[in-house]
Amino acid sequence: MNPLKRLFKQTFIYGLATVLPRVLSFFLLPLYTSVFENAAGYGQYINIYAWIAIFNVFLAYGMETAFFRFYHKQDDKKSVISTSLISLLCSSLLFLILALVVKENLANITNINVDYIKFTTYILVLDALVIIPFALLRAQEKPMKYALLKTINVAINLGFNVFFLLMLPGLAQQGPEGFMAGIYHEGWEIQYIFISNIIASGITLLLLLPTYFRTSYSFDFSIWKGMLKYAGPVMVAGVAFTINEVFDKILLTELLHPNVAEAEVGKYGACYKLALFMTLFGTAFRMGVEPFFFSHANSEKPQKTYAQITNYFVILGSLILLTVIVFVEPLGKLLIRNATYWEALRVVPIILLASFCLGIYHNLSVWYKVTDQTKFGAYISSIGALITLIVNLAFIDKIGYMASALATLAAYGSMMLMSYYFGRKYYPVPYNMRKIVFYMSVSLTFSALAFYVFNRSLIAGGLLLLLFLMLVYKMEGDKLKTIFLQRES
């Protein structure tokens, strides 16, 4: 099969694995913004899950990417699997014990209610224990099983959220002396969100336990040492990425006036999720392309294939950017039923463009991953995190959450440019920069016209979107037909 066709097929399946669960979880956005009517409660939820995202990176400590590299690099793949599982199992159990012992200290550091620390600890440990089993499915190119398990996870999470937040209050009122009344606690919205997450993560781990049981355990210290050396910079990069992605919510909570901080975080966090369409595309593409990069690193002239992949990523990303901006207002009102949140819709184009830049960065980052120079990933993402912190600290008190949106764009845009610059020096890839800049420029111009000049008019925006589609078909139609319609040998 044409390698690009296989890549797009796997990316489509990984996209389903990412998009379908997120589409299911998208139903949680109108649910949460209805349950948290004044936005402050939703802001508290956003702040807690921002900290969970940061700790997730520390508990993974770059082992997922290291696993891919060593799984394709080492002849003894069983030792790589066994060593990775033992490493993450031990570190997760150690974290579980320490976190429960020092939960008061963690509560003081994170400004999270100490009663919630136990819930967040269980979520973090359960998620860490499925990292290698899920990575193994990707490495063995089993995207359908991966997609099914991810979908089951979020379907369970969604189901229990609906039960606890929508159904349980009514059931408890119908039978005040019954079982439902006994498990219902008024004001437990956040606790019920945690419990739903724990149930979903626990069932997912149970479904992936065969990976643990089928493994013949042996610990190869030399492999583990090499993996840690490779993973260290990846972890630093991951922490920096997470700072770019979620730390703005934490800073908003800390720097805005206490009377409005949680409400502003709630509005920003809700509208930020509308950029999820671009994030989903970038994540799906990365999950399909990362194993592809490693498996083709030793093929003949892999740089040419890498360049083609990035070209198509930019084309699709440009289309998604324009599409979401054209339909941002109806999407926002459909998914966020509470008008209190709508004022933050103005951040969506900025966050969308930032997510687009991040997706391009992930494609450009192939050079330091296949050449084992992951330290550059750490350097670049650390600079991005520094930009995030500086812009937020300098401007939050002046322009509020708009500072956070602009900081995200500045960070991801800078990272994209830095990766391109260093990649040309250490691992030249023949990107078609003329085409990349052309598609991005047209998409950005049409997006600005649709959002700012035509004031989100669906008719004007729809015509611009149609014109962009015609342009893509005119320039890329024959090449896309060659990739997707040629017969498999």
N, C-alpha and C positions, 0 to 999 in steps of 0.2 A: 504494500500500500504506500502511496505517496506519503512521505514523512509529514508534510504539512497537513494532508488530509487526516492522517491519524492523530496529529496534534489537535486539530480543530474538533475532531470527534471526541477525543478525551476531554478537551476543554469544555465542550458542550455538556458532557455527562457530569464533569466536576461542577460546571455551572449550575446544573440541576441540583447537585448535591449542596451547593451553596445558596442558590437562588430560591429553590422550592422551600427549604426550611425557613429562609428569611422572609419569603412571601407569607408563609404561615405565621411567622413571628410578627409580620407587619400588622396582623390583626391585633397584636398587643398594643400598638401605638394608639389607635382610637380607644382601646380599652383603658389603658393607663391614663391617657389625657382626659378621660371621662371620670375615672375613679379619683384622680388627683385634680380636683376642679380648680384649685387656685394656683396651680403650677409649682408651688413650693414643695409639695410632697414628691412630685415627679423629679424636681431638682435634687432632692435628697437621694432618690433612687439612682439618678444619673451619677451623682458623686460617688456613691458606694461602688457602683459597677466600674467606674473609672479606676478606683483603687484595685479592684479585682483584676482588671486588665493588666495593670502594672505588675502585680504579684504573679500573674500567669506567666509572664516572661521570665521571671526569676526561677520559677519552678520548672520551666522547660529548659533553661540555661543553654539554648542553642542546639540541643541534642537532636531535634527533628531534622534540621539541615545537615548536621554532621552525620546523622544516620543515612541520609540519601547519598552523601558523598562516599562514605565508607562502604555502603552496601554495593555500590557500583564499582568501587575501587578494589575491594578485597575479594580474594578468591573464596575465603572461608566465610560465607555469608551467615552461616548459623552462629558463628562466634560474635559477629556484629549484632545480630538480633538479640542473642542472650545477654551480651555485655550491656547493651542499651537498656534492656528491660530491667536488669538488676540495678543499674545505676539510677534510673528514674524511680524505681520502686523504693529503694533505700532513701533517696533524698526526699521523696514525698512523705514517707512515714516519719522521717526526722522532722520535717516541717510541721506535720500534724501535731506532734508532741510539743514542740517548742511554741507553736502559735497558741495552743490551748493553755500552756503554762504562763505565757506573757501576754495574754489577751488584753489586760488593762493597759499595758504599755502601747500595744498596737492601737487601741482605741484612742489614746491620747495623741499619738502621732498622726493618725488619719482623720481625726474628728468624726469617727464613726461610733455610734452607740455601742457600748461594750456588749450589749445583748445580741447584736448582729454579728459580732466577730466569729462566734462559733459557727454560724451558718456559712459565712464567707469562707472559713477555713475548710469546711467539708466540700464546698463547691470547688475550691482550688485543687484540693487533693484528688478528687474524683476526675477532674479534667486532666490533671497531669498524668494519671495512670493510663489514659487512653491515647496519649501522644504517639508512642511507638506502634501500638497496634494499628492506628489509623495511617501512620506513615508507611507501615509495611504494606498495607493495601494499595497505597499509591505507588510504592516502589515496584510492586509486583503487577502493576497496571490492572487493578481490579476496581475500576471506577464505579461500576454498577453497585457492587456491595458497599463501597464507601458511601455512595449517594443514598442507598436505602437506609443505612444505619444513621446517617446524619439527619435524614428526614424523620425517622422514628423518634430520634432524640427531641427534635423541636416540636413534633406533633404531640408528644407526651407533655412537654413543657407547656405548650399552648393549651392543651386540654385541661391540665390541672389549674392553670391560671384562670381560665374561664369558669371552672368549677368553684374555685375558692373566692374569686372576686365578684362573679356575677350570680352564680346559682346558690352558693352556700348561705348568703345573707337571707335570701327569700325562704329557703328550706328551714333555716333556723327559726324564722318568725312563724312559720306554719306549725311547727311542733316544738314549743318552748321546753318541753320536758324530754324530748327525744335525743337521739345520738347526735344529730346535726347541730342541735343547740349546744351540746357539750363540746364540740370541736370548733365552734364559731367564736371568734373573739373580735369585738368591734375595734377598729383602728389598727388591725393587724395587716394592712395592705402590703407593706414591705415584707413582713414575715412570710406571708403567703406566697409572694414572688420567690423568696428564697427556697421555701419548701418545695415549690413546683420545680425549680431548677435542680435541687438535690435529687428529687425522685427521678427526673429525666436523665441526669448524669449517672446516677446509680444503675439504672436499667441499661444504659448504653455500655457501661463497664461490664455488666453481667453478660451482655451479648458478645463482648470482645474477649471474655475470659479464655475461650479456646486458644487464643494466641499465647497466653501465659502457660496453659496446660500442655500444649503441643511442643513447647520449646525444651530442648535438652540443655539444661543450664550449666554453663561454665563461664568463668569470668576471665577474660583476656586483658591483663593489665596494660600491655603494650597498645592494644587497640583502644582501650578506654583512655589512655593517656593521649594518644593521637587525636581521638575524638574531642576530648576536652580542649586540646590546643586549638583545634579547628573551630570548636563551638564557642570558645571564649569571646572572640570578637563578634560572633553572630549574636551572642547574648547582649553585649554592649549595644550593638546596633538595634536589637529588639527593644531594649529599654528606651533607647533614644526614639525609636519609632513610636512606642507607646506614649512617651511624653508628648510627641507631636500630635498624637491622635486623641488623647484623653486628658492630658494635664491641664488643658485650658479650662475644662469644667471645674477642676479642683481649684485653680487660681481664681476663677470667677467667684467661687464660693468664699474664698479667703479674702479677696481684695475689694469686692463690692460691699456696700453698706449691708449689715446683717438683716435689716428689715426687707431688703429686696433681693438679696443674693440668691437664695434658693429658687425664688420665682423666676428670676432672669436666667438662671442655669436651666430651669425646666423648659422655658420657651426656646432657648438656644438648642438644648439637647433634642427637643422634639423636632424642630425644623432641620437640624443637622442630619437627622435620620432620613430625610428626603433625598439626601445625596447618596443614600445607600445603593442606589441603582448603579452608580459608577463604581463604588467600592466592591459591589458584588461581581461586576464584570472584571475588575482588576484582580480580585481574589481568585475567581474561577480560572482566569487566564494564567495566573501565577501557579496555581496548583497543577494545571496541566503542563505548563511549560518548564517548571523546575526539574522534574524527573527527566524531561526531554533534553534539557540542556546538558545534564550530566551523562545521559546515555549516548549522546551524539558528540561529546567533547573530543573523542578520538577518531571520529569519522573524517572523511576527506572534505576539506574546506568547510568546516562547520560554521565559520563566520558568515558565509553567504546565506545560509539557512536562518541564522540568528537575525540577520538584517531583514529578511523577508517577514519573519515573525513580527518584528517590531513595526514594520510598515503597516501590516494588517491590524495590529493592535491600535495604532494611531487612527486608522480609518474608522474602525468600529467605535473607539472611544470618542472620536469627534462626533459621530452620529448619536451616541448615547447622550453626550453633553447637550447637544442642540435639542434632542427630543425631550429630555427632562425639563429643560428651561422653558420650552414652548408650553408644556402641560403642567408647569409647576403649581399654578394657582388651583386648578381643579384637583390635582393630586393632593395638594396640601389640605384642602377643605374636605376631601374624601377621607383621608387618613387621620387628620387631626380635627375632630368634631368640635372641639372647644375653641371658640373664637379668641380666647385669651392668649393663645399661643401664636396666632397668625401674624402678629407684627414682626416676628423673627424670620418670615419667609425671605426677606431681603438677603439673608446670609447664604441661601441655597446656591446661587450661581458661583459664589466665591468658593464654597466648600466643594462643589462639583469639579471646578477647575483644579483645585488643590488635589483632589482624589485622582484626577486624570494625570496630573504630573507625577503622582506617586506610582501609578500604574506604569507609566513610561520608565520611571526610575527602576522599577523591578525588572523590566525587560533589559534595560541597559546594564544592570548589575551582573549579568552573566559573566562579564570579564573577570571580576575578582572571585567569583565562586568556582569557575572551572580552572583557574590558575592558582587556587588555594591561597589567595591574598585577601582573606576575609577581614583583615585588619583595616583595609580601606573602607569596607562597609561600616565598620565601627567609627572610623574618622568622619566619614561623610554624614552619617546619621547623627553623630554627636554634635556636629556643627548645626545640623537642622534643628536639633533639640535646643541648642543654645539660642538660635534665632527665635524659636517659639517662646522661650522664657523671656528674652529681652523685649520682644514686641508686646507680649502680654503684660509684663510688668510696667512697661513704659506707657501703655495706652488704655488699659482696662478702665482706669479711673476717669478717663476722658470720653471714651466712646463705647464702653461696655463690651458686650459680646461681639460687636463688629471688629474689635481689636483681636479677639480670638480667631475669628474667621480669616482675617488678613494675615495673622501670624502663621496659620496653617498653610495658606497659599505661599507665603514667603519661604517657609521651611521646605516644603515639598518641591517648589520650583527651584530653589537653590540646590537641593540634593540631586535633582534631575540633571541640572547643568554641570555640577561637579562630577557626577558619574560619567557623563559623556566626555568631559575633558580628560579625566584620568584614563578612561577606557581607550581613547585614541592613542594614548602614550604606551600603555602596557599590553593591550590586546585589541588591535585595530579591527573594527567590524565595519564593512562597507555600507553604512546606513545611507539610504536615499534621503538626504536632508532636505533637498528641494521639495520632494513630495510630502515629507513629514510636516515641514513648515507651512506648506500650502494648505493641507487639509486642516491643520490646527487653526490657521489664520482665518480661513473661510468659516469654520465652525464658530470661532470666537466672535467674528464680526456679525454673523447671523444671530447668534445668541444675544449679543448686546442690543441689536436692533429689536429683537422680539421682546426682550425683558424691559429695556429702558426707553427706547424710542417709541415702539408701538404699545407700550404699557401692558404687556402680557396678553394682547389680543390673540385669540385662538385662530382667527382667520388669517391674519398677517403671519403669525408664527407658523401655521400649517403650510402656507405657501412657501415660506423660507425653507422649511423642512423638506417639502417635496422637491424644491430646486436643488437642495443638497443631495438628496437621494439620486436624482437624475444625473448630477455631476459625478457621483461615485460610480454609478452604473456605466456612464460613458467612458470613464477612465480605467475602471477595474473589471468591468463585466467579463471580458474575454479571459483574463487571468484567473478569475474566480471560477469560471466554468471549467477551465483546464484542471484546476485543483480538485473540484468537487464532483465533476461529471466523468472524469476518466475512469475507465474500468480497472478494477483491482486485478493484479496478476495472480 
